[in-house]
Amino acid sequence: MVKVLTAESIYQQIMDLYGVEDSYERWESYRNRLTDYLINNIDKDKSVAILGVGEANDIDLNKIHEYVKKLTLVDIDIDSVHAGLKKYGLENSNKISIVTTDFVGISKKDYIDAIEIIRSDIVKMQSMFSVNETGPKYLRKMEDIFEKVNRHEIDLGIDEHDYVIAVGVHSQLFDRLPWIWEIMLNVVKKSGLSFPDINNKLMEQLNTFIPKFDDAILGCAKEKAFIGIETRVNLFGPTPQGALQANEDIKRKVESKNRVIYRDTWPYRDGLVLLIVK
């Protein structure tokens, strides 16, 4: 008999795996290069917002903090933001403000309910668990969640900050839903079995959502928006979903004369970062 935890316990375990272990230490050279590039392309004593900042493993908050007049850190995971501030010794800075923002409108309960669909079928069917039977149920849940996302307002304000930075955000907007599916299949040793409608639905949603998200980013920047997107997961792999759509959308929206491309090695799986500047 397959032993399965509660959906909430599974969710917490998945979230515990979500980050890249030791990324702050491992990404030091990359972080320094990226931060130096950003500082060299913004004017001193201006306002800067970092979207999806998390613990700030991509960007050195101390360097940015010394250079700017006001620093706004935007994320839904405020515990991670506070952990980052503690790491940089900036907990008591009067230059910094924290803004809790949910870019997509997906709640913890949404994810737990999605997990429960798979979990309950695993418990019920055990060794007879079928991807073809559970897949359509999970797909319907994704559709319900995306309907909610499409009603969600992305409110970053208009001309709120002189400069806006969003690095590695696009690829994480909806990545938990396909990740949950793969992890749960692994529980019953079904990993690798295909149910392409799930990835197709994800791509469809990203094609709808990413242009609206980019509009919000570009709209809240008075002077420049720095959008860092992975061009590929590894030297031979495809560009991650979310990053792929962002790259194409920015090309459509911003004339080439207003785009500056900065390339660097992204430490995770040797992927590359394409930084586009408005």
C-alpha positions in Angstrom: 0.0 0.0 0.0 1.3 3.5 -0.9 1.7 5.7 2.1 0.4 9.2 1.3 0.5 12.3 3.6 -2.3 14.9 3.8 -2.5 17.4 0.9 -1.4 20.2 3.2 1.7 18.2 4.4 2.6 17.4 0.8 2.3 21.1 -0.1 4.6 22.1 2.7 7.2 19.5 1.6 7.0 20.8 -2.0 7.5 24.4 -0.8 10.5 23.2 1.3 12.0 21.9 -2.0 11.1 25.0 -4.0 14.3 27.1 -3.4 17.8 26.4 -4.8 19.9 25.2 -1.9 22.9 27.3 -0.9 22.1 29.7 -3.7 23.3 32.8 -1.7 26.8 31.3 -1.4 26.9 29.6 -4.8 25.7 32.7 -6.7 28.1 35.2 -5.2 30.0 35.9 -8.5 26.9 36.1 -10.6 25.1 38.3 -8.0 28.1 40.7 -7.9 28.2 41.0 -11.7 24.5 41.5 -12.1 24.3 44.0 -9.2 27.3 46.0 -10.6 25.6 46.0 -14.0 22.4 47.4 -12.6 24.1 50.1 -10.5 26.0 51.2 -13.6 22.8 51.7 -15.5 20.7 53.6 -12.9 21.2 57.1 -11.6 22.2 57.6 -8.1 19.7 58.6 -5.4 16.6 57.4 -7.3 13.8 55.0 -6.2 14.1 51.4 -7.1 11.6 48.5 -6.8 12.7 44.8 -6.9 9.8 42.5 -7.8 9.7 39.0 -6.6 12.8 39.7 -4.5 12.5 36.8 -2.1 15.7 36.5 -0.1 17.6 38.5 -2.7 20.0 35.8 -3.9 20.3 37.4 -7.4 20.9 41.0 -6.3 23.2 42.4 -3.6 20.8 44.5 -1.5 23.7 46.2 0.4 25.1 47.6 -2.9 21.7 48.7 -4.2 20.8 50.1 -0.8 23.9 52.4 -0.6 23.2 53.7 -4.1 19.5 54.6 -4.1 17.2 57.0 -2.3 14.4 54.5 -1.8 14.2 50.8 -2.1 10.9 48.9 -2.4 10.9 45.1 -2.0 7.9 43.4 -3.6 6.9 39.8 -3.0 4.1 37.6 -1.7 6.5 35.6 0.6 7.2 38.3 3.2 9.1 35.8 5.5 11.6 35.3 2.7 12.0 39.1 2.3 12.6 39.5 6.0 15.1 36.6 5.9 16.9 38.4 3.1 17.0 41.7 5.0 18.4 40.0 8.0 21.1 38.3 5.9 22.2 41.7 4.5 21.8 43.5 7.9 19.2 45.9 6.6 16.3 45.1 8.9 16.1 48.6 10.3 16.8 50.7 7.2 14.5 53.6 6.7 15.2 53.6 3.0 13.4 50.2 2.6 9.7 49.5 2.3 8.2 46.1 1.9 5.1 45.6 -0.3 3.1 42.3 -0.2 1.9 41.6 -3.7 0.4 38.5 -5.3 1.1 38.8 -9.0 -1.1 35.9 -10.1 -3.9 35.5 -7.4 -3.3 31.8 -6.7 -3.8 31.0 -3.0 -2.2 28.3 -0.9 -5.6 26.6 -0.8 -5.7 26.4 -4.6 -2.5 24.5 -4.6 -3.6 22.2 -1.7 -6.9 21.5 -3.5 -4.9 20.6 -6.7 -2.7 18.2 -4.7 -5.8 16.6 -3.1 -7.1 15.7 -6.5 -4.1 13.5 -7.2 -3.6 12.4 -3.6 -7.2 11.1 -3.3 -6.8 9.1 -6.5 -3.5 7.6 -5.3 -5.2 6.5 -2.1 -8.3 5.2 -3.9 -6.6 3.4 -6.8 -3.1 2.6 -5.3 -1.3 0.4 -7.8 -4.1 0.9 -10.3 -3.5 4.7 -10.4 -3.9 6.0 -13.9 -2.5 9.1 -15.4 -5.2 9.1 -18.1 -7.9 9.0 -15.4 -6.5 11.6 -13.0 -5.0 13.9 -15.6 -8.3 15.3 -16.8 -9.4 16.0 -13.2 -6.2 17.9 -12.5 -6.5 19.7 -15.8 -10.0 20.9 -14.9 -8.6 22.2 -11.6 -5.9 24.1 -13.5 -8.6 25.6 -15.6 -10.6 26.7 -12.6 -7.4 28.3 -11.1 -6.6 30.1 -14.3 -10.1 31.5 -14.5 -9.4 33.0 -11.1 -6.0 34.3 -12.3 -7.6 36.0 -15.3 -10.0 37.9 -13.0 -7.0 38.9 -10.8 -5.9 42.5 -11.2 -2.1 43.1 -11.4 -1.7 46.4 -9.6 1.9 47.7 -9.5 0.8 51.3 -10.0 1.8 53.8 -12.7 5.2 55.4 -12.6 5.5 54.3 -9.0 9.3 53.9 -9.2 12.2 55.4 -11.2 13.6 51.9 -11.8 12.0 48.5 -11.6 13.9 45.2 -11.5 12.4 41.7 -12.0 14.9 38.9 -12.4 13.8 35.3 -12.7 10.2 36.1 -11.9 8.4 35.1 -15.1 9.4 31.5 -15.1 8.1 31.1 -11.5 4.6 32.5 -12.0 2.8 29.2 -12.6 5.6 26.6 -12.3 4.2 25.0 -9.2 1.2 23.5 -11.0 3.1 21.3 -13.4 5.7 20.7 -10.7 3.0 19.4 -8.3 1.8 17.0 -11.0 5.3 15.6 -11.7 6.1 15.2 -8.0 2.9 13.5 -7.2 3.4 11.1 -10.2 6.8 10.3 -8.7 5.0 9.2 -5.5 3.5 6.3 -7.4 6.5 5.8 -9.7 4.6 7.2 -12.7 7.1 10.0 -13.3 7.8 10.5 -17.0 4.4 9.4 -18.2 2.9 12.0 -20.5 -0.3 13.9 -20.1 0.5 16.8 -22.6 -2.7 18.7 -22.0 -1.3 20.0 -18.7 1.7 21.6 -20.3 -0.4 22.8 -23.2 -2.8 24.5 -20.7 0.1 26.1 -18.9 1.5 27.5 -22.2 -1.9 28.8 -23.2 -2.3 30.6 -19.8 1.2 32.1 -20.0 0.5 33.4 -23.5 -2.5 35.3 -22.0 -1.0 36.4 -18.7 2.6 37.4 -19.5 1.7 40.3 -21.8 -0.5 41.8 -19.0 2.3 41.2 -16.4 4.9 42.9 -18.6 2.5 45.8 -19.1 2.3 46.2 -15.3 6.1 46.1 -15.0 6.8 48.6 -17.7 4.0 50.8 -16.5 5.2 51.2 -13.0 8.7 52.3 -14.1 9.3 56.0 -14.7 12.7 55.5 -16.4 13.7 51.9 -16.9 12.6 48.4 -16.3 15.2 45.6 -16.0 13.6 42.3 -16.8 15.9 39.3 -16.3 14.7 36.1 -18.0 16.4 32.7 -18.4 17.0 31.9 -22.0 17.4 28.2 -21.3 17.5 25.8 -18.4 20.8 24.3 -19.5 23.1 24.6 -22.4 21.1 22.0 -24.5 17.6 22.5 -23.0 14.7 24.7 -23.9 13.9 28.1 -22.5 11.7 27.8 -19.4 8.0 28.4 -19.8 7.2 32.0 -18.7 10.7 33.2 -19.6 10.0 32.1 -23.2 6.8 34.1 -23.5 8.4 37.1 -21.7 11.2 37.3 -24.2 8.8 37.2 -27.2 6.5 39.7 -25.6 9.2 42.3 -24.7 10.5 42.0 -28.3 7.0 42.9 -29.5 6.4 45.7 -27.1 9.8 47.5 -26.9 11.6 48.8 -30.0 15.0 47.3 -30.5 16.6 50.8 -30.0 15.2 50.8 -26.5 16.3 47.3 -25.6 19.8 46.6 -24.2 20.7 43.0 -23.9 23.0 41.9 -21.1 24.0 38.2 -21.0 25.5 36.3 -18.1 25.7 32.8 -16.8 22.8 31.9 -14.5 24.2 29.6 -11.8 21.3 27.2 -11.8 22.0 24.4 -14.4 24.3 26.7 -16.3 21.3 28.5 -17.7 21.7 32.0 -19.2 20.1 35.2 -18.2 18.9 37.7 -20.8 18.4 41.1 -19.2 16.3 43.5 -21.2 16.3 47.1 -20.4 13.5 49.5 -21.3 
